[in-house]
Amino acid sequence: MEHTQRIPPSDRSEGFQWYLSFYSTLLNDVGASNQPILLLDNPGLELHLDGQRDIKRFLEERVALTSQVIYVTHSPAMIDAFNLRQVRTVELRGNQTGTKIDNFVVGSGEKVDLLEPVRAAIGMSLVTSLVLNEWNILVEGAADKPIVEGIFVRHYKELREKILVNGSLSESKDAFLARFYDRTGLPYIVLLDADSGGRDLLKELKSIGIPVDKILQLENVFTGRGNDFAMEDILSADFYHKAVQAAYPSHPVDLPPASAKKRATRYEEAFRAAHNIGFNKKRVAESARKLLESGSEDEETKNNLGALSGALVESFKRQIPAGAPTAYAAESKMNTEAQPSASD
């Protein structure tokens, strides 16, 4: 068997050499410690934007859950514009009073330069939605995004490349994203959880003039539930537990007993009691998306996600003028079979 000649790392680009060195060193160092703290100065500086995104994804997926990763960056590719809870501001105070680290807030004046990577990251996502997508779903939290994306793998999969899931609205000041989409006239739906956070955001959206027909509340899709619930609660208990096990293979917990508390809250308590660590529901949501992509959902999960996808599609169709070309109409013309239903 003949093999093509391989190029030695020394002959590759500086970016590739840096990435290979970073990857190898990090895997070795992380494996040698149970609770590493990683301090990185502009990781991926030599890489193009896709390579920088790979670095961020690697840090989130491969580094141990008990580790802490802190890095500084000027690159929008290293910032998740819709998970701004990850962003911190660092202020060096005068008179030898030390340094203060705080959550990300919108600044002004001379601090405005700190916002540039965040502005650029948000702008890149919005440009994508304007150029490449026809329908936009705005979710409340960062952990909702992977699950909603996973819906369109099995339900209305012909729309998968036409729909962009954006968020999180709970982290954007003054519902900026909703304002943007409303003013541009783009078809969009705001998807809200059935809990106090969702109800507070609903009031804010109404107060700034977002039309109610562009807001979809989970409680209006899944009626009859007496307790508060969020996106992960519409997945079956067994399916979500499978996603938890995939996200935390070295930190197993038993399936929490049913209660009036939301599912993520029950797992937070279980992980704190069993392992004394926090619970990252976005990480679990990423695992859930992979399970959905592999077709591993059970009947309850499939039916619930089908109901939600059907409600989303119907909401979009009501926004499109009669006779106007849409992603849904274009795809349906190509399919001579019956129009897909929520349970397809």
C-alpha positions as CSV (number, residue, x, y, z in Angstrom):
1,M,0.0,0.0,0.0
2,E,1.4,3.4,-1.0
3,H,1.1,6.4,1.3
4,T,1.5,10.0,0.4
5,Q,4.6,11.7,1.8
6,R,3.8,13.4,5.1
7,I,5.1,16.9,5.7
8,P,7.1,17.1,9.0
9,P,5.8,19.7,11.5
10,S,9.0,21.7,11.1
11,D,7.9,22.4,7.5
12,R,4.4,23.4,8.4
13,S,3.1,26.9,9.1
14,E,3.9,28.7,12.4
15,G,0.2,28.4,13.3
16,F,0.2,24.7,12.8
17,Q,3.4,24.2,14.9
18,W,1.9,26.3,17.7
19,Y,-1.4,24.4,17.6
20,L,0.4,21.0,17.7
21,S,2.6,22.1,20.5
22,F,-0.3,23.6,22.5
23,Y,-2.5,20.5,22.0
24,S,0.3,18.1,23.1
25,T,1.4,20.2,26.0
26,L,-2.1,20.8,27.3
27,L,-3.1,17.2,27.1
28,N,0.0,16.2,29.0
29,D,-0.2,18.9,31.7
30,V,-3.9,18.4,32.3
31,G,-3.6,14.7,32.6
32,A,-0.9,15.2,35.3
33,S,-3.2,17.2,37.6
34,N,-6.7,16.7,38.9
35,Q,-7.5,20.4,39.3
36,P,-5.4,22.4,37.0
37,I,-5.7,26.2,36.6
38,L,-4.7,27.3,33.0
39,L,-3.7,30.9,32.4
40,L,-3.4,31.5,28.7
41,D,-2.2,34.8,27.0
42,N,-3.9,35.2,23.6
43,P,-4.2,31.5,22.7
44,G,-4.3,30.8,19.0
45,L,-2.8,34.2,18.0
46,E,-1.0,32.6,15.1
47,L,-4.2,30.8,13.9
48,H,-6.9,31.9,11.5
49,L,-10.5,32.3,12.9
50,D,-11.6,28.7,12.4
51,G,-8.4,27.5,14.2
52,Q,-9.1,29.9,17.1
53,R,-12.7,28.5,17.4
54,D,-11.2,25.0,17.5
55,I,-9.0,26.1,20.4
56,K,-12.0,27.4,22.3
57,R,-14.0,24.2,21.6
58,F,-11.0,22.1,22.7
59,L,-10.7,24.0,26.0
60,E,-14.4,23.5,26.6
61,E,-14.7,19.8,25.6
62,R,-11.4,18.2,26.5
63,V,-10.2,20.0,29.7
64,A,-11.3,18.4,32.9
65,L,-14.4,19.6,34.5
66,T,-12.5,20.3,37.7
67,S,-10.1,22.7,36.0
68,Q,-10.3,26.5,35.6
69,V,-9.4,28.1,32.3
70,I,-8.6,31.8,32.1
71,Y,-7.4,33.5,28.9
72,V,-7.1,37.0,27.5
73,T,-7.9,37.7,23.9
74,H,-8.5,40.3,21.3
75,S,-10.1,37.9,18.9
76,P,-13.9,37.7,18.4
77,A,-13.5,34.0,17.5
78,M,-12.4,33.3,21.1
79,I,-15.7,34.8,22.4
80,D,-19.0,33.1,22.4
81,A,-21.2,36.2,21.8
82,F,-24.2,34.3,23.1
83,N,-22.7,33.0,26.3
84,L,-21.4,36.3,27.7
85,R,-21.4,34.8,31.2
86,Q,-18.0,33.5,30.3
87,V,-16.6,37.0,29.8
88,R,-15.0,39.0,32.7
89,T,-13.5,42.4,32.9
90,V,-10.2,43.0,34.8
91,E,-9.6,46.5,36.2
92,L,-6.2,47.5,37.7
93,R,-7.0,50.1,40.4
94,G,-4.8,52.8,41.5
95,N,-3.3,53.6,44.9
96,Q,-2.0,50.1,45.3
97,T,-5.6,48.8,45.9
98,G,-5.0,45.8,43.6
99,T,-7.0,44.3,40.7
100,K,-10.7,43.8,40.5
101,I,-12.3,41.1,38.4
102,D,-16.0,41.5,37.6
103,N,-18.7,40.1,35.4
104,F,-19.0,41.6,31.9
105,V,-21.0,44.8,31.8
106,V,-21.6,47.4,29.0
107,G,-19.1,50.2,29.6
108,S,-18.7,53.6,28.1
109,G,-16.0,56.3,27.7
110,E,-12.4,55.1,27.8
111,K,-13.6,51.6,28.6
112,V,-15.4,51.1,25.3
113,D,-12.3,49.5,23.7
114,L,-12.8,46.5,26.0
115,L,-16.1,45.8,24.1
116,E,-14.5,45.6,20.7
117,P,-14.0,41.7,20.6
118,V,-17.5,41.3,22.0
119,R,-19.0,43.7,19.4
120,A,-17.1,41.9,16.6
121,A,-18.3,38.5,17.8
122,I,-21.9,39.6,17.9
123,G,-21.5,41.3,14.5
124,M,-20.1,38.1,12.9
125,S,-23.1,36.1,14.1
126,L,-25.6,38.7,12.9
127,V,-23.9,39.0,9.5
128,T,-24.2,35.2,9.2
129,S,-28.0,35.4,9.9
130,L,-28.4,38.1,7.3
131,V,-26.5,36.4,4.5
132,L,-26.9,32.7,5.0
133,N,-30.2,32.1,6.9
134,E,-33.8,32.9,6.3
135,W,-35.4,32.1,9.7
136,N,-34.0,33.0,13.1
137,I,-34.8,31.6,16.5
138,L,-33.7,33.6,19.5
139,V,-33.4,31.5,22.6
140,E,-33.4,32.7,26.2
141,G,-30.2,31.0,27.4
142,A,-27.0,29.6,26.0
143,A,-27.9,26.0,27.1
144,D,-31.1,26.2,25.0
145,K,-29.2,26.7,21.7
146,P,-27.8,23.2,21.2
147,I,-31.1,21.5,22.0
148,V,-33.0,23.7,19.6
149,E,-30.4,23.1,16.9
150,G,-30.7,19.3,17.5
151,I,-34.5,19.5,16.9
152,F,-34.0,20.2,13.2
153,V,-31.9,17.1,12.7
154,R,-34.9,14.8,12.9
155,H,-37.8,17.2,12.6
156,Y,-38.1,19.4,9.5
157,K,-34.5,18.5,8.7
158,E,-34.9,20.1,5.2
159,L,-34.8,23.4,7.1
160,R,-31.7,22.7,9.1
161,E,-29.4,24.9,6.9
162,K,-32.0,27.6,6.7
163,I,-32.5,28.3,10.4
164,L,-30.1,30.0,12.7
165,V,-30.5,29.6,16.4
166,N,-29.2,32.7,18.3
167,G,-29.2,33.8,21.9
168,S,-28.9,34.2,24.6
169,L,-31.4,36.9,25.2
170,S,-31.1,36.8,28.9
171,E,-27.5,38.0,28.5
172,S,-28.0,40.8,26.0
173,K,-28.6,44.2,27.4
174,D,-32.1,45.6,26.8
175,A,-33.0,42.6,24.6
176,F,-30.6,43.9,21.9
177,L,-30.9,40.9,19.6
178,A,-34.7,41.0,19.6
179,R,-34.6,44.8,18.8
180,F,-32.2,44.1,15.9
181,Y,-34.2,41.4,14.3
182,D,-37.4,43.3,14.7
183,R,-36.0,46.5,13.1
184,T,-34.5,44.6,10.1
185,G,-37.8,42.9,9.4
186,L,-36.2,39.4,9.4
187,P,-38.5,36.5,10.2
188,Y,-37.7,35.5,13.8
189,I,-39.2,33.8,16.9
190,V,-38.2,34.4,20.5
191,L,-38.4,31.1,22.4
192,L,-39.0,31.5,26.2
193,D,-38.8,29.1,29.1
194,A,-41.8,28.6,31.3
195,D,-40.2,30.0,34.5
196,S,-39.6,33.3,36.3
197,G,-36.7,34.2,33.9
198,G,-38.9,33.6,30.9
199,R,-41.8,35.6,32.4
200,D,-39.5,38.5,33.3
201,L,-38.1,38.5,29.7
202,L,-41.6,38.4,28.3
203,K,-42.5,41.6,30.2
204,E,-39.3,43.3,28.9
205,L,-39.9,42.3,25.3
206,K,-43.5,43.6,25.4
207,S,-42.3,46.8,27.0
208,I,-40.0,47.5,24.1
209,G,-42.6,46.7,21.5
210,I,-41.7,43.2,20.3
211,P,-44.9,41.8,18.8
212,V,-46.5,39.0,20.8
213,D,-46.9,36.9,17.7
214,K,-43.1,36.6,17.5
215,I,-42.8,35.3,21.0
216,L,-43.3,31.5,21.6
217,Q,-43.6,30.4,25.3
218,L,-42.9,26.8,26.1
219,E,-46.0,26.9,28.4
220,N,-48.2,27.6,25.4
221,V,-46.8,24.6,23.6
222,F,-46.8,22.2,26.5
223,T,-50.0,23.0,28.4
224,G,-51.1,21.5,31.6
225,R,-47.8,21.4,33.4
226,G,-48.3,22.8,36.9
227,N,-44.6,23.6,37.7
228,D,-42.0,25.8,36.1
229,F,-40.0,24.1,33.4
230,A,-37.2,24.9,30.9
231,M,-36.0,23.6,27.6
232,E,-34.2,20.6,29.1
233,D,-37.4,19.6,30.9
234,I,-39.2,18.7,27.7
235,L,-36.6,16.0,27.0
236,S,-37.4,12.7,28.7
237,A,-35.8,12.0,32.0
238,D,-33.9,9.0,30.6
239,F,-32.7,10.8,27.5
240,Y,-31.4,13.8,29.5
241,H,-29.7,11.4,32.0
242,K,-27.9,9.8,29.0
243,A,-26.7,13.2,27.9
244,V,-25.5,13.9,31.5
245,Q,-23.5,10.7,31.5
246,A,-22.0,11.5,28.2
247,A,-21.0,15.0,29.4
248,Y,-19.6,13.8,32.8
249,P,-18.2,10.3,32.1
250,S,-15.9,10.4,35.1
251,H,-18.4,11.9,37.5
252,P,-21.5,9.5,37.5
253,V,-24.6,10.4,39.4
254,D,-27.9,8.5,39.8
255,L,-31.0,9.7,38.0
256,P,-32.5,12.3,40.4
257,P,-36.0,11.4,41.6
258,A,-38.9,13.4,40.1
259,S,-39.9,16.6,42.0
260,A,-41.4,20.0,41.4
261,K,-37.9,21.4,40.9
262,K,-36.6,22.0,37.4
263,R,-34.4,19.2,36.0
264,A,-31.2,21.2,35.9
265,T,-31.6,22.2,39.5
266,R,-32.0,18.6,40.6
267,Y,-28.7,17.7,38.8
268,E,-27.0,20.7,40.4
269,E,-27.9,19.3,43.8
270,A,-26.9,15.8,42.8
271,F,-23.4,16.8,41.5
272,R,-22.8,19.0,44.5
273,A,-23.7,16.1,46.9
274,A,-21.8,13.4,45.0
275,H,-18.7,15.2,43.7
276,N,-18.8,18.7,45.2
277,I,-18.6,20.2,41.8
278,G,-20.9,22.5,39.8
279,F,-23.2,21.4,37.0
280,N,-22.8,22.9,33.5
281,K,-26.1,22.5,31.7
282,K,-24.7,24.0,28.5
283,R,-22.2,21.2,28.4
284,V,-25.0,18.6,28.8
285,A,-27.0,20.4,26.1
286,E,-24.1,19.9,23.7
287,S,-24.2,16.2,24.5
288,A,-27.9,16.1,24.0
289,R,-27.5,17.6,20.5
290,K,-25.0,15.0,19.6
291,L,-27.4,12.3,20.8
292,L,-30.1,13.8,18.7
293,E,-27.9,13.9,15.7
294,S,-27.1,10.2,16.1
295,G,-30.9,9.4,16.3
296,S,-30.7,8.2,19.9
297,E,-33.8,10.0,21.2
298,D,-36.6,8.0,22.8
299,E,-40.3,8.3,21.9
300,E,-41.1,10.9,24.6
301,T,-38.3,13.1,23.5
302,K,-39.1,12.7,19.8
303,N,-42.7,13.6,20.4
304,N,-42.0,16.6,22.5
305,L,-39.4,18.0,20.2
306,G,-41.7,17.3,17.3
307,A,-44.4,19.4,18.9
308,L,-42.0,22.3,19.6
309,S,-40.6,22.2,16.0
310,G,-44.1,22.2,14.6
311,A,-45.1,25.2,16.7
312,L,-41.9,27.1,15.6
313,V,-42.5,26.3,11.9
314,E,-46.1,27.4,12.1
315,S,-45.1,30.6,13.8
316,F,-42.6,31.3,11.0
317,K,-45.2,30.6,8.3
318,R,-47.6,33.1,9.7
319,Q,-44.9,35.8,9.3
320,I,-44.4,35.2,5.6
321,P,-46.7,37.1,3.2
322,A,-48.8,34.9,0.9
323,G,-46.9,33.9,-2.2
324,A,-43.5,35.1,-1.0
325,P,-40.6,32.7,-1.4
326,T,-39.4,31.1,1.8
327,A,-37.1,28.4,3.0
328,Y,-40.0,26.2,3.9
329,A,-41.9,26.8,0.6
330,A,-38.8,26.3,-1.5
331,E,-37.9,23.0,0.2
332,S,-41.5,21.8,0.1
333,K,-41.6,22.3,-3.7
334,M,-38.7,20.0,-4.1
335,N,-40.5,17.3,-2.1
336,T,-43.5,15.8,-3.9
337,E,-44.4,13.8,-0.8
338,A,-46.8,15.0,1.9
339,Q,-45.9,18.1,3.8
340,P,-43.7,17.1,6.8
341,S,-45.5,16.9,10.1
342,A,-44.1,17.5,13.6
343,S,-43.7,13.8,14.1
344,D,-41.7,13.1,11.0
